[in-house]
């Protein structure tokens, strides 16, 4: 069957999938609408008596604000889950001078935003959580993504599999990298420790290794065939070569693998002109249909997926059966087509150490290449390159106002010119490297658009032991 008939058949499964998701989020005996009605009644009762309660018994302000703000918007399971993280974090107070905060609720919102504004109901969503969820914390966000209704997770490392298995996630996982034979052996021979994973395959030898492992365990291992139709020349079969087509025919005869999907990756989906990507997409459909026909595969059960974040935003015809979203759901606006409502979920904070006075003409930092043009007050921040902060940091937020960095950043120290706010700023004041403060927000893409994912990953990994959940 040709691909053009695939989506219509698959769409009929969406209602049952949504029903399963609603049962998980709201309970098997209550529909979302019923639950909302109950919550509205309880909320109105609570608000009626909240004033006297606060006056008489000192009702906790945090609990009150949460109940009033989120009665209908979020499943109770999600709010309870974030509460648990907040309570765990509260046990580590006081927080250090420099720390990272992750907004789990915004992550949930971003995923739901992708579903509602960008995709149709028939398209599945894979959330890529490689590199510890781009530095944001896989343990902190995996369950949130599941509650938001994602259909697949994408990872690269065995270590991520172990973490996700411990989290008891019920969403299938695809590795988005060709694993070594040692990695394959480790994972597929120790399923109790790593759980199940669907492997991306780009050559016959790898498929044979997996089929052999499957035969030893009397099972079929699911794989996703990666084709080089996108022109990445990294992980895929190049079907322009007769030898490779012959290898695929041999692969299709292997008894202990099951082809769950066919995929490719576009290296130029962010280009101004998308003609090359559209040509690659047409070639992919042709090659995928050839594989489906030659392998006598069930086209309704073979996922076709090609779109990364850029292609998802800019090439709707490439959505096919599933899209692979990475940076977008973490709030990274790499493309102008990104929704305006997208929220940055990572914030980085530090505090002012001390404030010193230096006269006009003083040099600042290593290299002495920054010279003060006026008498200045400089704030010393206990944060620097060791925390993964880009050395070309431009400015920070203090008291909701922007103040510039001066001089070269040191390993553990950054200098900020606070002369214009000297009478309003003191040692110990909160400083936002990026994130919100007052009515302003510094976003990573404001200054480091081309390397935004690297910035997040470096900061998150280097500061993983001071990474906290944002209270709701």
ChimeraX attribute file (.defattr): number of C-alpha atoms within 10 A of each C-alpha:
attribute: neighborCount
match mode: 1-to-1
recipient: residues
	/A:1	14
	/A:2	13
	/A:3	17
	/A:4	10
	/A:5	11
	/A:6	19
	/A:7	16
	/A:8	10
	/A:9	12
	/A:10	16
	/A:11	14
	/A:12	12
	/A:13	10
	/A:14	14
	/A:15	12
	/A:16	10
	/A:17	12
	/A:18	13
	/A:19	14
	/A:20	14
	/A:21	18
	/A:22	18
	/A:23	14
	/A:24	15
	/A:25	21
	/A:26	19
	/A:27	15
	/A:28	12
	/A:29	8
	/A:30	13
	/A:31	14
	/A:32	15
	/A:33	11
	/A:34	12
	/A:35	16
	/A:36	18
	/A:37	12
	/A:38	12
	/A:39	16
	/A:40	14
	/A:41	10
	/A:42	14
	/A:43	18
	/A:44	12
	/A:45	11
	/A:46	15
	/A:47	14
	/A:48	11
	/A:49	10
	/A:50	15
	/A:51	12
	/A:52	12
	/A:53	14
	/A:54	13
	/A:55	9
	/A:56	9
	/A:57	8
	/A:58	10
	/A:59	14
	/A:60	10
	/A:61	9
	/A:62	10
	/A:63	10
	/A:64	14
	/A:65	11
	/A:66	13
	/A:67	16
	/A:68	13
	/A:69	11
	/A:70	15
	/A:71	16
	/A:72	18
	/A:73	9
	/A:74	17
	/A:75	20
	/A:76	14
	/A:77	15
	/A:78	18
	/A:79	17
	/A:80	11
	/A:81	14
	/A:82	21
	/A:83	16
	/A:84	13
	/A:85	16
	/A:86	16
	/A:87	12
	/A:88	13
	/A:89	18
	/A:90	14
	/A:91	9
	/A:92	11
	/A:93	8
	/A:94	8
	/A:95	13
	/A:96	12
	/A:97	18
	/A:98	20
	/A:99	21
	/A:100	23
	/A:101	19
	/A:102	23
	/A:103	22
	/A:104	28
	/A:105	20
	/A:106	19
	/A:107	24
	/A:108	23
	/A:109	20
	/A:110	24
	/A:111	24
	/A:112	17
	/A:113	16
	/A:114	20
	/A:115	18
	/A:116	11
	/A:117	9
	/A:118	16
	/A:119	18
	/A:120	13
	/A:121	13
	/A:122	19
	/A:123	19
	/A:124	22
	/A:125	22
	/A:126	23
	/A:127	28
	/A:128	26
	/A:129	24
	/A:130	20
	/A:131	19
	/A:132	24
	/A:133	25
	/A:134	22
	/A:135	24
	/A:136	28
	/A:137	21
	/A:138	20
	/A:139	15
	/A:140	20
	/A:141	22
	/A:142	23
	/A:143	21
	/A:144	23
	/A:145	27
	/A:146	20
	/A:147	19
	/A:148	21
	/A:149	23
	/A:150	19
	/A:151	18
	/A:152	21
	/A:153	26
	/A:154	23
	/A:155	22
	/A:156	20
	/A:157	16
	/A:158	17
	/A:159	13
	/A:160	21
	/A:161	22
	/A:162	16
	/A:163	18
	/A:164	22
	/A:165	16
	/A:166	14
	/A:167	13
	/A:168	11
	/A:169	16
	/A:170	12
	/A:171	16
	/A:172	15
	/A:173	22
	/A:174	22
	/A:175	23
	/A:176	21
	/A:177	17
	/A:178	19
	/A:179	17
	/A:180	10
	/A:181	12
	/A:182	8
	/A:183	13
	/A:184	19
	/A:185	14
	/A:186	14
	/A:187	19
	/A:188	19
	/A:189	15
	/A:190	12
	/A:191	14
	/A:192	12
	/A:193	16
	/A:194	20
	/A:195	19
	/A:196	18
	/A:197	22
	/A:198	19
	/A:199	26
	/A:200	27
	/A:201	27
	/A:202	22
	/A:203	20
	/A:204	18
	/A:205	13
	/A:206	19
	/A:207	24
	/A:208	17
	/A:209	15
	/A:210	24
	/A:211	22
	/A:212	18
	/A:213	20
	/A:214	19
	/A:215	15
	/A:216	11
	/A:217	13
	/A:218	10
	/A:219	14
	/A:220	18
	/A:221	24
	/A:222	21
	/A:223	22
	/A:224	24
	/A:225	24
	/A:226	27
	/A:227	26
	/A:228	23
	/A:229	28
	/A:230	25
	/A:231	17
	/A:232	14
	/A:233	13
	/A:234	13
	/A:235	19
	/A:236	22
	/A:237	22
	/A:238	19
	/A:239	17
	/A:240	11
	/A:241	9
	/A:242	10
	/A:243	11
	/A:244	15
	/A:245	17
	/A:246	13
	/A:247	15
	/A:248	21
	/A:249	15
	/A:250	14
	/A:251	20
	/A:252	20
	/A:253	10
	/A:254	16
	/A:255	15
	/A:256	20
	/A:257	23
	/A:258	18
	/A:259	24
	/A:260	20
	/A:261	23
	/A:262	24
	/A:263	23
	/A:264	26
	/A:265	26
	/A:266	21
	/A:267	15
	/A:268	17
	/A:269	23
	/A:270	17
	/A:271	12
	/A:272	7
	/A:273	10
	/A:274	15
	/A:275	12
	/A:276	14
	/A:277	23
	/A:278	17
	/A:279	12
	/A:280	20
	/A:281	22
	/A:282	13
	/A:283	14
	/A:284	23
	/A:285	21
	/A:286	14
	/A:287	18
	/A:288	25
	/A:289	19
	/A:290	15
	/A:291	18
	/A:292	19
	/A:293	14
	/A:294	12
	/A:295	16
	/A:296	11
	/A:297	17
	/A:298	14
	/A:299	22
	/A:300	16
	/A:301	13
	/A:302	19
	/A:303	21
	/A:304	27
	/A:305	25
	/A:306	27
	/A:307	27
	/A:308	26
	/A:309	22
	/A:310	24
	/A:311	24
	/A:312	25
	/A:313	23
	/A:314	18
	/A:315	18
	/A:316	13
	/A:317	11
	/A:318	22
	/A:319	24
	/A:320	21
	/A:321	22
	/A:322	24
	/A:323	23
	/A:324	24
	/A:325	24
	/A:326	22
	/A:327	21
	/A:328	27
	/A:329	25
	/A:330	29
	/A:331	23
	/A:332	22
	/A:333	22
	/A:334	18
	/A:335	14
	/A:336	10
	/A:337	12
	/A:338	19
	/A:339	17
	/A:340	8
	/A:341	10
	/A:342	20
	/A:343	20
	/A:344	25
	/A:345	21
	/A:346	28
	/A:347	23
	/A:348	21
	/A:349	19
	/A:350	19
	/A:351	22
	/A:352	22
	/A:353	16
	/A:354	14
	/A:355	20
	/A:356	11
	/A:357	11
	/A:358	15
	/A:359	12
	/A:360	12
	/A:361	13
	/A:362	14
	/A:363	17
	/A:364	18
	/A:365	16
	/A:366	11
	/A:367	9
	/A:368	11
	/A:369	11
	/A:370	15
	/A:371	14
	/A:372	17
	/A:373	11
	/A:374	12
	/A:375	13
	/A:376	19
	/A:377	19
	/A:378	21
	/A:379	26
	/A:380	18
	/A:381	22
	/A:382	19
	/A:383	25
	/A:384	19
	/A:385	15
	/A:386	15
	/A:387	19
	/A:388	19
	/A:389	20
	/A:390	18
	/A:391	15
	/A:392	13
	/A:393	18
	/A:394	15
	/A:395	19
	/A:396	20
	/A:397	22
	/A:398	21
	/A:399	17
	/A:400	16
	/A:401	16
	/A:402	20
	/A:403	20
	/A:404	14
	/A:405	20
	/A:406	22
	/A:407	22
	/A:408	20
	/A:409	21
	/A:410	16
	/A:411	15
	/A:412	12
	/A:413	17
	/A:414	24
	/A:415	24
	/A:416	21
	/A:417	22
	/A:418	22
	/A:419	18
	/A:420	11
	/A:421	15
	/A:422	14
	/A:423	8
	/A:424	11
	/A:425	17
	/A:426	16
	/A:427	13
	/A:428	13
	/A:429	15
	/A:430	19
	/A:431	24
	/A:432	23
	/A:433	24
	/A:434	20
	/A:435	20
	/A:436	16
	/A:437	17
	/A:438	10
	/A:439	8
	/A:440	13
	/A:441	20
	/A:442	19
	/A:443	21
	/A:444	23
	/A:445	17
	/A:446	12
	/A:447	15
	/A:448	15
	/A:449	15
	/A:450	10
	/A:451	13
	/A:452	18
	/A:453	21
	/A:454	15
	/A:455	19
	/A:456	23
	/A:457	20
	/A:458	20
	/A:459	25
	/A:460	28
	/A:461	20
	/A:462	16
	/A:463	18
	/A:464	16
	/A:465	10
	/A:466	17
	/A:467	25
	/A:468	24
	/A:469	24
	/A:470	20
	/A:471	18
	/A:472	16
